[in-house]
Amino acid sequence: MGDVIRLTTYVRFATADDSTVRGGVLDGDVVREYTGCLFDGPSLAGRADRLTDVVLKAPLEPRHIIGIGKNFAAEGAAKPDAPELPILFFKPQTAVIGPGEPIVAPPGVREVQFEAELAVVIGKRCRDIRPEDADSHIFGFTVANDVAVPGFFHPDGHWTIGKSFDTFCPLGPVLVTSFDYRNAGIQSRVNGAEKQNSSIERIILPIDRMIAYISRFMTLQPGDVLLTGTPAGAGAVRDGDIVECRIEGIGSLVNPVRSSMSPQP
């Protein structure tokens, strides 16, 4: 049995000559394969590949994906009190893609909306916890792009369809287990032009309170991913655009946008 892994940076990867998706630990410019459950003491397997020789995938296969809407105050605006009933929605597992994979606009849709976000990965079962206990239930963090088609939001407030198309939840490039989320900076660029650049300080419902709130009505389990909201500046992209979502201390998640009518590579 290999060494048990503790605090680290995780990836999932394949290689040019083997499409099998494996779990790995990023050690400098080397990816070391791990075996076992990500949330229950995985062990190093012995295989090592150079980072330049692998294709990174989404760093985990989420159990549930839960997002929150309208959770950031605009720069310079007074920050409102946290709502008693936050806007929450689910995304399906089929929405998840990794770095470099295309975001595909559904048929008949010319533009989709990107949203750079910090994603929190739950590592320990939690039910009806207090905000001050939330940190002990977090496994790690990754970068997310909460893609949407607002035209599919129901006028009475139902967001699920507009958030749920395949490829609408890029995650990556890595999953880090040590990160100061209370001082996170969230940025995005489209075709190299800056669109978002804000601090987590502008968040309305803080992450620890978000976790505690959700745990009041559903049990969170290891592998659940919480999308924590996006700062001002998110906007529309279309076929041919390149979207970069970045959080310093985690990395950059870059995805091209493709129309469903365009030839796929």
Buried (B, 14 or more C-beta within 10 A) or exposed (E): EBEEBEEBBBBBBBEEEEEEBBBBBBEEEBBBBBBBEBBEEBBBBEEEBEBEEBBBBBBBBBBBBBBBBEBBBEEEEEEEEBEEEBBBBEBBEEBBBBBBBBBBBBEEBEBBBBBBBBBBBBBEEBEEBEBEEBEEBBBBBBBBBBBBBEEBBEEEEEBBBBBBBBBBBBBBBBBBBEBEBEEBBBBBBBEEEEBBBBBBEBBBBBBBBBBBBBBEEBEBBBBBBBBBBBBBBBEBBEBEBEBBBBBEEBBBBBBBBBBBEEEEE
